[in-house]
Amino acid sequence: MSAQDRTLDRYQELMQINAASHVLRSARAVGLFDELRNGQRTLEQLTQSLSLSPQSTELLLDCLVSMSVIERYGDDHALSPVMRLLCEHDTDLGDTSWLSLVDKLSQRDLRANDSAYLDGIAATQWIHTPAAVQAAEILDLGGSELEVNLDAAPPLRILDLGCGSAVWSCAMAYSDPNAMVVAVDNQAALEAAERAVQSIDIGARFTFIIGDPEDAKLDSGDFDLVLIAQRFHSAAPNAAKRLLEQAKASLASGGRLVIIDLFRGPTKPRLSETIEALRLHLATEYGRMRSIKETEAQLEGVGMIDIQFTFLAASRINLGMMVARKP
């Protein structure tokens, strides 16, 4: 393919991406998605209940079907499974967060809502389940030796600092049937986490502590593994330092600290990486996507050693995992 052909393909792709975003916004604005949440509807039912143009609505529905946003069964239309997964934090498809971009670029004084960002992470964390399973595999939790001698193996003690909905620690506890987890976060996040652990029948191995991950009162030197997932790079510099200090103090000698977060890669960034970096910048006051070397330096600064890093191939947004050991 020639350079001109690639340019033309990219042009057409950009035009279609923009058109698709307008189709989604228009469907939401006229109430089409809300109407379909109440059940399947025919074209006639939709146009009558929403006072829409039959011809325009029919063409709009064709677009939505081609985008797999709506499914068609004969004359009936229904929301696709992916649209039914939208929760209160993403029902507007992210418009609320992106509307602040122009103000941010123009250096207007904006006050980011870090709590809203973290609540949104907790509510949508389930999308990272495949990456969480991969992380547990990389950490070699619940290996063959444990399976052979389960009763004799001491329980792996895991601390999940800022657990969100606990998707990451759930995957670890599920991989190691002997693991015990202490999860720390605010009340709303812990309610979501409790639902998650109960759904896979591991609730008896979780203990929940309400509090700020940086300052919660925890037993020093009590854990074999401390997890900080999707929280470190959104924190202010002083909070990030306290989080690392809390993690190190909580670890037993030789224990591992695991940071799962957005990381800038060494190669040309992918679209998903640049979008998430910008989203983090918009939604938090101090958050930013840090480089691997910068995060390594922060870990070395609190005395951690044997630092290793890997990108999680199963992640859709370029999440990576950094592992360090307490001397």
N, C-alpha and C positions, 0 to 999 in steps of 0.2 A: 504494500500500500504506500502510495506517495505521500509526501508531507502535506500536499494540498488536500488529498483525500482525508487524511487524519484531521486536518483543521476543519474541514466541512463536517465530518462526523461529530467532532467536539461541539461545533456550533449547533448542530441539530440536537445533540444531547442536552446542551444547556437550555435551549428553547423548550424542550419537552419537560425538563425538570421544573422550569418556571411555570409552564402551563399546568403541570400536575399539581403544583402547590396551590395554584389559584382554583383548580377544580375542587380540591379538598376544602379550602377555606370557604368557597361558595356553598358547598354542600352543607357544611357546618353552620354557616350564617343563616341559611333559610330553614334550618331545623330538621333537615333530612335525617341526620344521624340519630338525633333524639327520637324522632318518630319511629325509626327502625329498631331502636332499643326496646320498644314496646311490642315488637313482634313483626312478622313478615307482612309486607304490604305490596299491593299491585301498583302499577303506574297510576291508575285512576284514583286509587285510594290516597296515594301520596299527593297528587296534584289537588285533589279536593280538600284534604285536611290542612294542607299548607298553603293553599291558594296560589299554586304555581302554574306556569305555562306548560301544558302537556308536551309540546314539541321540544322546548328547551330542556325540560326535565328528562325526557326520554334520552336525549343525546348526552346529558350529564350522567345519567345512570350507566350508559354504555361505557363512558370513560372510567367510571368507578369500578365497574365489573372488570374491565381490562387491567385495572391496577390492583385487582384482588382485594379491594376494600369492601366491595359488596358482592354477594353471590346471588345468582338468579336461578330460580327453580320454577320452570314454566313461566307463568305470568307474575309470580311472586318474587320479591326482592328481600334479602336479609343481610344483616351485617356479617362480615366475615369474622372468623375467630380472632384475628389480629385486632380488629376494631373493638371487639368486646373486651379486650384486655386493657383498653385505655382506662386509667383511673383518674381521680380528681386532679392529680398533678400533671397529667399529660393529655387531658381531654381536649385541650385547645391545640394540640400537636406542637406545643412549645412556643406558641406565638407570644405569650406573656413575657417570657424571658428575652426573646429576640427583639421585641419592640423597644428595648432599652439600648440597642446597639448604636443607633444614631446619636443619642444623647451621650453615650460613653465616648464615641469617637470625637464628638464636639466638645469634650471636656466639661460637660455640664455636671453639676454636683449631684451625684446619685448615691443613695444609701442602699447597698446590696443587703439582701436578706439571707445570711448564711444558714439560718435555721430552716428556711423554706427550701434551700438547695439540698440540705442533708435529708430533710423529710422526703423530698422527691426522689433522692437516691434510694432511700429505704423502701419507698413504695414501688419502685420499678426494678429493684435489685434482682428479682427473679429471672430477668433476661440473661443474667450472667451465670446461670446454673451450669451450663457446659464448661465454662471457664473455671468455675469453682471445683468441679469434679477433676478437671485437668490439673489444677493446682495441688489438690490432695494427692494425686498420683505422682506428681513431680516430687513432692515432699516425702513420698514413700510411707504414707500413713497406713497402718493396717497391713503390713507386708506379710509374706508367707510364714516367717518365723513366728509372728504374733498369732497367726491363725492356727498354727500347730499347737502352740502352748498358751492359749488364751487365758486360762485360769491362773497361770503362774506369772503372767506378765503384769508389771505394775501399771496402773491406769495412766495414760497420757493426760497430763493436766494442761488444758488449753484456756487461755484468756483472750476473749474477743473484745478489744477496746473500740467502742463506737460501732457496735455490731450491726446497726441498721436492722434489716429483717433477717439477719443471721444466715444468709444464703451461703457465705463462704465457710463459716464454722460448722454449719449443718453438713456440708459436703465432707469436711474433715472428720466430724464425728461419725458420719455414716460409713466412711472408709475404714475407720478404726473403731470397731465395736466395743472397745474397752476404754475409749476416751471419755473424759469428763470436761465439761465446758462451763466457764463463767463468762457471761455476756453482760457488757456494761453499755448503757445508753439512756436516752430519755424515755419517759413513760410510753409515748406513742410508738416509738421504734420497738420497744420491748414487747408491746402487745402484738405487733406484726411478727416479731421473732418467735414469740410463743406459739402463734398460729402455725408458723413454718415448721417448728420442731415437732409439734403435735401431729402435723400432717404426714410425717414420715416416721412417727412412733419412736422418737428418741427424746421425748420431753423429760423423762426421768433422769437423763444424764446432763441436763442443763440447769444452771442456777443463774437467775437474773438479778442484776444490781442496778437500781436507778441512780444515775449521776452523770457528771461530766467525765468523759474518759481520761482527761488530763489530770483530774483532781480527786477521783474516787478513792476511797479508803480501801486498800487491798493488802493482802498478806505479802510481805516482801519475800522474794526468793522462793515463791511457792509454785511456779508454773514452768512446764517444760517447753511450751510454745506460746508466744504472744502474737496475736494477729491484729494488724491495723489495716483494714480494707476500705478503700475508697473514701478515706478521710484525711490522710496525712497532707496531701497537696492542696486541700481546700482550707487548711488551718493557717491562721496568722503565724508569723515567725516565732513569737514567744510561745504560742500554744503548741506549735509543732515540736519545739524543743522540749516542752513539758511532757508532751505525749511520748517522745523517745525516752526521756528520763523515767517516766512512769513504767514504760515497757521494760526497760533494763532492770529497774528495781524489783519488778515483779517476777523476773526470770530467775530460775535456779542456775547455778554455775553450769555452763555448757549448754544451756537452753537456747532455743532459736527464736529470733524476732523475724516475723514475716510481714512485709509491707506489700500490699497489692494496690496499685493505683495507676493513674495515667502517667506515662513516661515518654519523653521525646526520644524518638529513635535516631540511630546514627545515619540513616539514609534519607532520601527525599520523603517528606511526610505525606502520608495518605490523606484523603479527604476526611475520613472519619477522625483521624488524629487532630487535624487542624480545627475541625468543627468542635470537638470536645474541649480543646484548649481554649477556644473563644467562649464557649458556653461557661466553662469554669471561671474565666475572667469576668464575665458579665454577672454571674449569679452570686459571686462571693466578693468580699471586700479585699482580701489579700491572696486568695487562691490563685495558683498558676501551675501549669504543667512543668515540672522540673526535669532536668536531664538526669541520666543515670549517674554521671560523675558527681553532680551536685548532691544527690541523695546519698551516695556512698560517703562523701565527705561529712555529711551531717551525722551519719551513723558512726563513722570513725571519731567524730568529735565527742560522742558520749561514751566512747570506749568499746564499741562493738568490733568484732574481728571476723575473719573468714567470710567476707561479703561476696555473695554471688547473685547474679541477675539473669532472668530469662523473660522474654515476652511470652504471653499466653496465647498460643495460636488459636485457641477456641474463642478468644474474646473478639467481639465485633467492634470494639472501640479502642483497640491498641493497649489494653491493660497489660501491665507487666508485673512481675513478682520479684522482689528483692529479699534475700534471706541473709541474716547475719547471726553470729553466735556470741553469746556472753562468755568472756574468759572464765 
